[in-house]
Amino acid sequence: MTESLELFISPEEIRDTVRRLASELKRDYSTKDPVLVGVLKGASVFLSDLAREADFPLELDFVQTSSYGKRETPSPDITVSRELSGDISGRHVIVVDGIIDRGTTVSALLEYIRAKNPASVSVCTLLLRDGSPKGFAVDYVGVVLEDGFVVGYGMDYRERYRNLPAIYFMTAR
């Protein structure tokens, strides 16, 4: 099986979107010394660019979850396979994800993070699947995605395509 890629969001459009989101975060968090928590592996590129664009004090941390692995469909069970390295008690936390599709992963992460007693928790995503999520708010949204499977800019298909500088719709042929 081979894959076909069709451009969805160019590197320039990604850069503009990241700058807008960084500006929104600065407006709301510039005096709060937040912790940006990146969801590995998909948000790694987005978080790096977002942190560089953010012109205010912040800290970075990461969590890693398991749902897809090398499967084509996600598991309904989400596990935190890499925990936070720092104490977030009393801190303002921004969960940063590359894409929120069904919302299952972020919902599980919010429960995990809230159990650590942060001052506040918000969610920032580059891509939000139209119609998702259920049960929690996404505070900062880059682009709303309707249909299609996307790869690039940190997002993968079976661990491939993360290194692409743009975001593409992928179809199998």
FENLINDA-V127216 format. One record per residue. N is the residue number from 1. SS is DSSP state (A for helix, B for strand, O for the rest). OMEGA is omega in whole degrees, 0 to 359 (999 if undefined). Layout:
n=N ss=SS omega=OMEGA
n=N ss=SS omega=OMEGA
//
This chain:
n=1 ss=O omega=175
n=2 ss=O omega=182
n=3 ss=B omega=176
n=4 ss=B omega=182
n=5 ss=B omega=177
n=6 ss=B omega=183
n=7 ss=B omega=176
n=8 ss=B omega=181
n=9 ss=B omega=182
n=10 ss=O omega=176
n=11 ss=A omega=180
n=12 ss=A omega=178
n=13 ss=A omega=176
n=14 ss=A omega=181
n=15 ss=A omega=179
n=16 ss=A omega=180
n=17 ss=A omega=179
n=18 ss=A omega=179
n=19 ss=A omega=178
n=20 ss=A omega=180
n=21 ss=A omega=178
n=22 ss=A omega=178
n=23 ss=A omega=178
n=24 ss=A omega=178
n=25 ss=A omega=178
n=26 ss=A omega=178
n=27 ss=A omega=186
n=28 ss=A omega=189
n=29 ss=A omega=187
n=30 ss=O omega=180
n=31 ss=O omega=187
n=32 ss=O omega=179
n=33 ss=O omega=185
n=34 ss=B omega=172
n=35 ss=B omega=174
n=36 ss=B omega=182
n=37 ss=B omega=180
n=38 ss=B omega=179
n=39 ss=B omega=181
n=40 ss=B omega=3
n=41 ss=O omega=190
n=42 ss=O omega=183
n=43 ss=O omega=187
n=44 ss=A omega=181
n=45 ss=A omega=179
n=46 ss=A omega=181
n=47 ss=A omega=179
n=48 ss=A omega=180
n=49 ss=A omega=180
n=50 ss=A omega=180
n=51 ss=A omega=178
n=52 ss=A omega=179
n=53 ss=A omega=182
n=54 ss=O omega=184
n=55 ss=O omega=179
n=56 ss=O omega=182
n=57 ss=O omega=177
n=58 ss=B omega=174
n=59 ss=B omega=178
n=60 ss=B omega=171
n=61 ss=B omega=183
n=62 ss=B omega=168
n=63 ss=B omega=175
n=64 ss=B omega=180
n=65 ss=B omega=176
n=66 ss=B omega=171
n=67 ss=O omega=181
n=68 ss=O omega=189
n=69 ss=O omega=178
n=70 ss=O omega=176
n=71 ss=O omega=178
n=72 ss=O omega=180
n=73 ss=O omega=182
n=74 ss=O omega=173
n=75 ss=O omega=176
n=76 ss=O omega=181
n=77 ss=O omega=180
n=78 ss=O omega=176
n=79 ss=B omega=175
n=80 ss=B omega=184
n=81 ss=B omega=173
n=82 ss=B omega=184
n=83 ss=O omega=175
n=84 ss=O omega=180
n=85 ss=O omega=183
n=86 ss=O omega=178
n=87 ss=O omega=180
n=88 ss=O omega=179
n=89 ss=O omega=180
n=90 ss=O omega=182
n=91 ss=O omega=174
n=92 ss=B omega=186
n=93 ss=B omega=175
n=94 ss=B omega=176
n=95 ss=B omega=183
n=96 ss=B omega=180
n=97 ss=B omega=179
n=98 ss=B omega=180
n=99 ss=B omega=171
n=100 ss=B omega=185
n=101 ss=O omega=178
n=102 ss=O omega=182
n=103 ss=O omega=184
n=104 ss=A omega=182
n=105 ss=A omega=182
n=106 ss=A omega=177
n=107 ss=A omega=178
n=108 ss=A omega=178
n=109 ss=A omega=178
n=110 ss=A omega=177
n=111 ss=A omega=179
n=112 ss=A omega=183
n=113 ss=A omega=180
n=114 ss=A omega=177
n=115 ss=O omega=180
n=116 ss=O omega=172
n=117 ss=O omega=175
n=118 ss=O omega=176
n=119 ss=O omega=177
n=120 ss=B omega=177
n=121 ss=B omega=173
n=122 ss=B omega=184
n=123 ss=B omega=177
n=124 ss=B omega=178
n=125 ss=B omega=175
n=126 ss=B omega=181
n=127 ss=B omega=176
n=128 ss=B omega=177
n=129 ss=B omega=179
n=130 ss=O omega=180
n=131 ss=O omega=177
n=132 ss=O omega=352
n=133 ss=O omega=176
n=134 ss=O omega=174
n=135 ss=O omega=176
n=136 ss=O omega=182
n=137 ss=O omega=171
n=138 ss=O omega=190
n=139 ss=O omega=183
n=140 ss=B omega=185
n=141 ss=B omega=176
n=142 ss=B omega=184
n=143 ss=B omega=175
n=144 ss=B omega=183
n=145 ss=B omega=178
n=146 ss=O omega=181
n=147 ss=O omega=174
n=148 ss=O omega=178
n=149 ss=B omega=185
n=150 ss=B omega=177
n=151 ss=B omega=178
n=152 ss=B omega=178
n=153 ss=O omega=177
n=154 ss=O omega=181
n=155 ss=B omega=191
n=156 ss=O omega=164
n=157 ss=B omega=183
n=158 ss=O omega=178
n=159 ss=O omega=179
n=160 ss=B omega=174
n=161 ss=O omega=180
n=162 ss=O omega=187
n=163 ss=O omega=180
n=164 ss=O omega=184
n=165 ss=O omega=179
n=166 ss=O omega=177
n=167 ss=B omega=185
n=168 ss=B omega=165
n=169 ss=B omega=179
n=170 ss=B omega=172
n=171 ss=B omega=178
n=172 ss=B omega=177
n=173 ss=O omega=999
//
